[in-house]
Each structure stands twice: as structure tokens, then as C-alpha cells.
Amino acid sequence: MLKRIIVLFVLVGILQHAFSQSADSTIVAQGMVINAETKEPVMARITYQSLPYGNKTGVINNSTYSFPMFDHDRYSISVDAPGYLPAKFMLDPAEASNLSLIKDIELTHGSTQAKKKHAVGNVMLLNNLIFEVNKNKIDSESYPELDIVVNMMRENSSMVIQLEGHTDFIGNPDKLMKLSQERVDAVKSYLTSKKLNKNRIKTKAFGGSVPLSRDDTPEAHRNNRRVELRILEN
């Protein structure tokens, strides 16, 4: 009986120590939601989920947010408030300082939508951009999404974008870098075929150096293979 009690206390101690270490190393994301012009707090619906699978999620209704970033996962955060343009960001635990990642979110009021619709620095993931496996040929199913980009740039005549190509991290790094460059070049060729000035479209290849996930699963590899659009000027 005494041995059982001793074993029980040892197990409890181990679990408490493990939990304490986990809690001590967990990064906390936090910040405020404010009006971009007046800097006043804005009551908003804040939705967050871990990347790439979204298996850790939460919703906060407030002008502030705070949540733990378990397992050092990246998180996407979406913010919606009546009368304001929705905002979406990615939070990367690598940017944390002293286990705290602080990011205040500025919302643009709908009345200034035309002027601030596409802020410099914003990154858009081209979700429906499909390539043939291990090739740079764009599938025709991707054309509708690329046409959205074409219309966006026509409506914003001073906009300059950068297409950023990513592959998964399996294989020869040099070949992956070459493939990611060929794919963003293919996207640029499509956009310029629609009479957009090539000087407004920059490209950058990353190969497999910036994965969204290091998990060795088909879904993770599929999410890592992507093209992102970054707004450089507007």
C-alpha cells in the first residue's frame, strides 16, 4: 500500500513538472483592436486557428485578445467588426519576445475603403492556384482566381505586387528553388498576357525554405506548396 502511495506521488510530481515546463514555455499572443485613424478601441469578433490544420481554434468578442500559441504553431487570426473592413493576419511564434507576441490590429472604417482597400505589406494566399505535379504549368482551373488579381491591379493602377513562390521541403533544395521560381514566372506571364505592365509584378522564389508546417504528411506538404502575393506599392 505504501509503495502505491509513493508511486502515485511520484507520478503526480512528474505530471506537475511537465505541465509547469509546458506552461512556462508557451507563447501568448495578445493585442488590441483599434480604429486605424482615431486609434480608439473597436469591439470586434476575433477568430483564431492554428496552422496548417486548424485543430486549435477560438473566438473572442472584445476589443482585446489573448490566447496561448500551443506547440509553437503559427496561427491565423481574423478580425471582423460592423462598419469596418475585415482583417486577417498570420502570427508567427518566431517573432515573440519573452514568450509574448504582441500585435495590435488596426481596422479601416468602411468609409475609407476605396483608399485603403489594399494596404502595402498585405500578403494574399492564392488558394486556388493549381500546378501540375512537379511542373510549372498552371491548371486552367486557376484562371478565375488569377483574373481576380488582374482586376484588382486594373482597379488600383499604382499597385506593385511581388509573387512569392514556395514548394514543400522534400527533395533537392536547388531544384525546389528553381521550381518555385519557374512557377511564379508562369503566374507573372499569365498576368502580363492580360496587358498588365511587367514592371508592376516582381517575383521571388523561396523553394522549401519557408514551410507553413514541418509535419511529414501529405496535407502539410500540400499546404507548403503555394504562391503568395505581397503588395509592395499602392
Secondary structure, DSSP 4 states (H G I P E B T S, - for coil): -HHHHHHHHHHHHHHHHHHHHHHHT-EEEEEEEEETTT--B--EEEEEEETTT--SEEEEEESEEEEEEGGG--EEEEEE-TTB--EEEEE-GGG-BTTEEE--EEE-BGGGHHHHSS-TT-EEE-TT--B-TTS-PBPGGGHHHHHHHHHHHHHSTT-EEEEEEE--S-S-HHHHHHHHHHHHHHHHHHHHHTT--GGGEEEEEEETSS-S----SHHHHHHHSEEEEEEEE-
